[in-house]
Amino acid sequence: MNDRKRPLGVTILACLFIAVGLVGFVYHLSPFLKRAAFGWDSVLVELSESLAILFGVFMLRGRNWARWGALAWMLFHVILNVSRTFREFALHAVFLAVILWLLFRPDASRYFRPPRNEPT
């Protein structure tokens, strides 16, 4: 049994990843289905939204790979926004910094650490 306490910041962040993924997935699904021609860009957007949901769910379960995946997901969005306006880039960079801070605080690191096997 896992008796590790999930930090509130991790809970909120994981729920935000799930919500952003779900809203983005549904929002982008309609144009994706209406396209007459197959577009890889639409597939990649839906894949990205699915990853956000996946990372959020597994962060709630304390999986360390999901923490790193969420960080990489946000870093990817920062890189995508380099060519856009400075405001969009800066906003995503601030989000990345907040995510980094929330996921790598000492209490979060303890939460994501795998439980030790106790001898019986």
N, C-alpha and C positions, 0 to 999 in steps of 0.2 A: 504494500500500500504506500502511496506517495503522500507524505506528510509535509512536503515543502509548501510554504505559503507563497502564493503568487502576488507579486507587488501590484499595487493599484495601477501604476503607470503602465505596466505590461498588459494588464487587463484592458485598460482603456485603449491603448495602442492596437492591440490585437483586434478588438471590436471595431476600431476605425478601419483597419485593413480589411476586415470582412465586409463592412458597410460600403467602403469605397469600391471594393471589388464587385459587390453585388449590384450597386447602383450603376457603375460603369459598364458592367456586363449587360445589364438590361437596356441601358441607354444606347449602347453601340450595337445591340442585337438586331434591332429593327432595320437600320440601314444595311446591315450585313445580309439579312434575309431578302431585302428588296432588290439587291444588286442583280442585274442581268448577267454580268460577267463575274467570274470568280476573282476575288482580290486578296492577295496574300497580306496586304496591309490590314485588312479587316480581321483576318485570322490571327495575326500577331497581336492586335489590340485585344481581342477576346482572350487570347492566351495570357496576356499580361494581366488582365482583370481576374482571370481564373487563378493565377499565381498569387495575387494579393489575397484572395479568399483562402487559398491553401496555407499560405504563410500565417495568416491570422488564426486560423483554426488550430494549427499545430503549435503556435506560440502559446495559445491557451493551454495546450497539453504539455508545455515545458520542453519542447524539442529544440535543441540548440541549433540544428540546421535551419530551422524556420526563422530564428533570430537573424542569422547571417543572410538568409534569403530575403528577408524583409529589408534589411540594410542594402543589399545589392539591388533590389527592386527600386528603392528610392534613389540610389546613386544613378541607376540607369535613367530615371526621369530627370535628374539634375543634368546629366550629360545631354539628353534630348533637348533641354531648354537652353543650352549654351547659344544656339543659333537664333533664339527668339529674343524677345525683349529682355532687357536687364532685370526688369521687375519680376517677370516670370522665373527667370533663372535664380534671382536672389531669394524669392519666396520658396522655391523648391530646395535651395541650399539651406535655408533656415529650417525647413521641415526635416531635412536630412540630419542636421545638427541636433535637433530635438529628439529624433528617433535614436540616433547614436547615443545620446545622453541617457535616455530612458532604458535602452536595452543593455547598456554596459555599466550601469551603476552596480555597486557591490551586491545589493540585494537581488537585482535581476540576474547577475552572474551566478549567484548561489542557486536561484530558482532554475536556471537553465543547465546547471551542472547535473550530470546523471546521478541518481541515488546510489549510494554505496551498498554493496551486498552485505547484509548483516549475517554473521555466522549463527547457525541455529543450535 
